[in-house]
Amino acid sequence: MSTTADELREEVRRRYAESARAVIEGAESCGCGSGSCCADGATDEGKFGEALYDAEQRGALPEAAALASLGCGNPTAVAELREGETVLDLGSGGGIDVILSAKRVGPTGIAYGLDMTDEMLALALQNAREAGISNVHFLKGVIEQIPLPADSVDVVISNCVINLSTDKAEVLLEISRVLKPGGRLGVSDIVADDRLTEEEQAERGSYVGCIAGALSKSEYEVGLEAVGFEDISVEFTHEIADGMHGAIIRAVKTTDPLAKGLPVVQAAERAGCC
Ligand SMILES: C[S@@+](CC[C@H](N)C(=O)[O-])C[C@H]1O[C@@H](n2cnc3c(N)ncnc32)[C@H](O)[C@@H]1O
């Protein structure tokens, strides 16, 4: 029997709830890169989590926030955040990138974290409190339906979450909707070589472990272009498995949607993305 999108999302939610509980209890957490359940093993050394942040960034975080890091990159290092900006982190987990972003945008800026898992939201709130940060807001919801108005965000970041979505075309459309014209996207994610088939990808890792559901490089490029992004780049940073990479995805939302023929409703899907 095939797994439905709802079942898959519930599996993802359960997995990351378990992971948040493990951090709170001081046990080994698991996330991207480990097996299909938390007991299957720890994340690969150096390819996921806090090892991807420099010593200065780790020093600025409560220990629990650093330990809760389950990402596959460091989006705050590429997003070039400025004082006063509004930032949104999709799938904010234990809050590491929200806390770092809040420090960068300062008291006149805002950092939003969006996550669907109650246990992660509780952990993130606890970490933000411990970090003494007040310009953060954690929102409960799904990245396929972002609970923020259109044109309200300067920068969208995300760390190893888009690959977990069961409707990636909708996520890209939502990112485009909430960003202001000229707003930036700076995302870390796992990305597949275009040469890999779906089956080959699934052989390399599970869906909840961030591998089987990852977009390919050209799916990302086509999908972002279809929803009105320019200056798109997908840069591989480190290999996770044969043909699977940690990657940085950057793009800028067009300032001229009419010239681009937008809104392009469901254009990413039509273009064969995701
Ligand atoms: C791999 S963890 C990454 C957490 C965080 N970004 C980090 O770097 O530590 C994935 C996070 O995304 C959340 N998530 C997964 N799919 C989601 C969805 N469709 N909508 C909202 N949150 C989602 C999970 O609850 C989990 O907290």
The ligand as an SDF file (V2000), in Angstrom:
LIG
                    3D

 27 29  0  0  0  0  0  0  0  0999 V2000
   15.5310   18.5560    9.7000 C   0  0  0  0  0  0  0  0  0  0  0  0
   14.6690   19.4990   10.8810 S   0  0  0  0  0  0  0  0  0  0  0  0
   15.4990   21.0670   10.6800 C   0  0  0  0  0  0  0  0  0  0  0  0
   15.2530   22.0150   11.8110 C   0  0  0  0  0  0  0  0  0  0  0  0
   16.0110   23.3390   11.7600 C   0  0  0  0  0  0  0  0  0  0  0  0
   15.7830   24.0320   10.5070 N   0  0  0  0  0  0  0  0  0  0  0  0
   17.4820   23.1170   11.9840 C   0  0  0  0  0  0  0  0  0  0  0  0
   18.3010   23.4980   11.1280 O   0  0  0  0  0  0  0  0  0  0  0  0
   17.8280   22.5980   13.0310 O   0  0  0  0  0  0  0  0  0  0  0  0
   13.1190   19.7370   10.0790 C   0  0  0  0  0  0  0  0  0  0  0  0
   12.1330   20.6470   10.8030 C   0  0  0  0  0  0  0  0  0  0  0  0
   11.1210   21.0280    9.8750 O   0  0  0  0  0  0  0  0  0  0  0  0
    9.8360   20.8330   10.4190 C   0  0  0  0  0  0  0  0  0  0  0  0
    8.9570   20.5250    9.2680 N   0  0  0  0  0  0  0  0  0  0  0  0
    9.0650   19.4940    8.4000 C   0  0  0  0  0  0  0  0  0  0  0  0
    8.1330   19.5580    7.4490 N   0  0  0  0  0  0  0  0  0  0  0  0
    7.3940   20.6850    7.7140 C   0  0  0  0  0  0  0  0  0  0  0  0
    6.2610   21.2960    7.0870 C   0  0  0  0  0  0  0  0  0  0  0  0
    5.7060   20.7760    5.9960 N   0  0  0  0  0  0  0  0  0  0  0  0
    5.7660   22.4390    7.6190 N   0  0  0  0  0  0  0  0  0  0  0  0
    6.3200   22.9600    8.7540 C   0  0  0  0  0  0  0  0  0  0  0  0
    7.3780   22.4250    9.3930 N   0  0  0  0  0  0  0  0  0  0  0  0
    7.9190   21.2900    8.8770 C   0  0  0  0  0  0  0  0  0  0  0  0
   10.0130   19.7060   11.4220 C   0  0  0  0  0  0  0  0  0  0  0  0
    9.0250   19.7730   12.4260 O   0  0  0  0  0  0  0  0  0  0  0  0
   11.4060   19.9680   11.9510 C   0  0  0  0  0  0  0  0  0  0  0  0
   11.3870   20.8490   13.0510 O   0  0  0  0  0  0  0  0  0  0  0  0
  1  2  1  0
  2  3  1  0
  2 10  1  0
  3  4  1  0
  4  5  1  0
  5  6  1  0
  5  7  1  0
  7  8  2  0
  7  9  1  0
 10 11  1  0
 11 12  1  0
 11 26  1  0
 12 13  1  0
 13 14  1  0
 13 24  1  0
 14 15  1  0
 14 23  1  0
 15 16  2  0
 16 17  1  0
 17 18  1  0
 17 23  2  0
 18 19  1  0
 18 20  2  0
 20 21  1  0
 21 22  2  0
 22 23  1  0
 24 25  1  0
 24 26  1  0
 26 27  1  0
M  CHG  2   2   1   9  -1
M  END
$$$$
